[in-house]
Amino acid sequence: MTHEMICAGFGGQGVMLIGQLLAYGGLFDEKAVSWFPSYGPEMRGGTANCSVVISDEQVGSPVVSEPDGIIAMNRPSLEKFASVVKPGGVIVYNSSLIEITPTRKDLRVIPVPANEIATELGNLRVANILALGAYLKAAQVVTVESVEKAFEKVLPPHRRNLIPLNIEALKKG
């Protein structure tokens, strides 16, 4: 089985982080993985996305043109990638910032009020992790336990104190 997905949003929304968490989660689940970042001309505030491929076989290319799913953290990302998701795929989107709903009937579309829930948890910066939690539940591509382990690999030492909050957000998502 091979699962291809795209995480997309504005720079600063943590889309690269959730892509890395998925990739490391795949490694912990003993899968072959690739993570391929793509940035717009600006870093923070510009567009950013990454492609993640998780497979039982060697990954031939990190380029994803027809993903099995997307996580969209802003409207431009949803508008750009929703049309290329394979039929039967999954779209998780941040309904706190995206006021439109994808109209495709051949997908599972999951709105997550990520900003509101993150604020309730006390830190807006975990909105991305909430969206990731919803995606994990819907796509069943890697285990939550593997992503929990991935926080140790992905977060820098000075941010590891935030792992319990991130795990709470992951599970709440």
Protein Blocks (a to p, Z undefined) as FASTA:
>chain_A
ZZdddddddehklmmmmmmmmmmmmmmnopacdddddddfbfehpacdddddddfbdcfb
fcdfbdfbdcdfbfklmmmmmmmpcghiacdddfklmcbdcfbfkbccddddfklmmmmn
opaklmmmmmmmmmmmmnomacfklmmmmmmmmpcfklmmmmmmmmmmmmmZZ
